[in-house]
Amino acid sequence: MSNHSFFAPSSSERWLECPPSRILETSLETLFPQPTRAEATLGTELHDIASKCLNENVFESDNAIVDFYLKYIKKLIDENQITEFYVEKKISFAHIFATGFGTADFIGYGKDGTLHIVDFKTGQVRVSAVKNTQLCFYMFGAWKNIKSTNSNTFHIVQPSTKSTSVWKVEGSWLKNIKYKIENMLNDMLTLQLKSGTHCKYCRAKMFCPKFKTFIDGTHKSLGQSISYEELDYLWDCVKLAKSLEKELINFYIQKLSSSEKPLKYKAVCEGGKLEWEEGAFEKAKSHVMSEYLFETKLKNIKTASNILEGNHRKGLIKETSATYKIEKIK
C-alpha cells in the first residue's frame, strides 16, 4: 500500500465536487513532482511525537504544539469516558473506493456509544470540523472496519491558531455526501469538470478550462447594482487568480533549469532584498571617518553593501531570500 491514496481524505472537499480533477492532478504530479515542503515534514514529526505519547498514555509534552493537542485528547477521554480508542489508525474505505484509505489521528468511542474522530492540524490556515469531508471518510472507514455508530462527532485541534472546532454530524448532510459519492463514478467517466472555490488548492487548475470560466466570472459592471452573492463570487475569483499566479511563477522557475527555450515570458531572478539590521545606522558610522561620508555613501543600502564587505557588513545588512518575477521577452 502506497503512502497516499488516489482519493485522499485530506483533499476530499475538492474531489467530491470535481472528481476528474484527480486525473489531471495525477498527470501533473508525474510531469512535475513536488518536493516535500518543510511544513509537511514538521507536521509529520509533531504527529509522531503525539502518537508516541498517546500510545504510552502520556498526556503532556515539552513541545507546546503537541502539548496543546494532548491536553485536548485527555479532556475528551475523561469527559466522554472513552475506554476504546485508536491512535494514528490507518483506515480503509475500499468498500467505497477500491484504493481509498487514510490515517486518522484519533478515533474514540464514548460510553454513550458516540464515535469521536479527531484531526490534529499543524498548519496556519484555520480548519473547521463542520461538514468536514476528510473526517467523514474516516467515519465511513471506522463504521466498516471497527463498528458502526448512530452518533458521531468531529473534532479539529489546531494549536498554531490556538483553536478547536467540534461538530455533531447531521443526517441531512450525510445524505448529501452519499449522493455525491453515488454520482462520482459517472462524473469521472464523463470527465465532468466543475469549477468553484474548491479549485483553490488544485494543482491542475492552470490546465482546466472550467477554471478559466470561473476566473472570467460575471461581466456585470460593478457600477450597476450588485448583490452580495455576486460580490462574494467575484472576490473568490480574485483570490483564485492570485493563487494561480503563484503556481505559474513556480513553473516558470522550474523551466529555468531545462533546455527549453522560453517563448513569450520568462522568470527573472531579482535577487534577495537588502535590509538594514536594527540599529545598523549607528554601527555603520563607526566604520567610516566622517559623518559626510556616511550620509553620501552609506545611507544608500546598495552602496553601503558594496563598501561594507566581509566582517564589516555582518550585523549591519541582511539579505532576504531571492524573489522572481515574470517578464515579457523583448
Secondary structure by P-SEA (a helix, b strand, c coil): ccccccccccaaaaaaaccaaaaaaaaaaaaccccccaaaaaaaaaaaaaaaaaaacccccccaaaaaaaaaaaaaaaaacccccccccccccccccccccccccbbbbcccbbbbbbbbbcccccccccccaaaaaaaaaaacccccccbbbbbbbbccccbbbbbcccaaaaaaaaaaaaaaaaaaaaccccccccccccccccccaaaaaaaacccccccccccaaaaaaaaaaaaaaaaaaaaaaaaaaaacccccccccbbbbbccbbbbbccaaaaaaaaacccaaaaaaccccaaaaaaaacccccccccccccbbbbbbccc
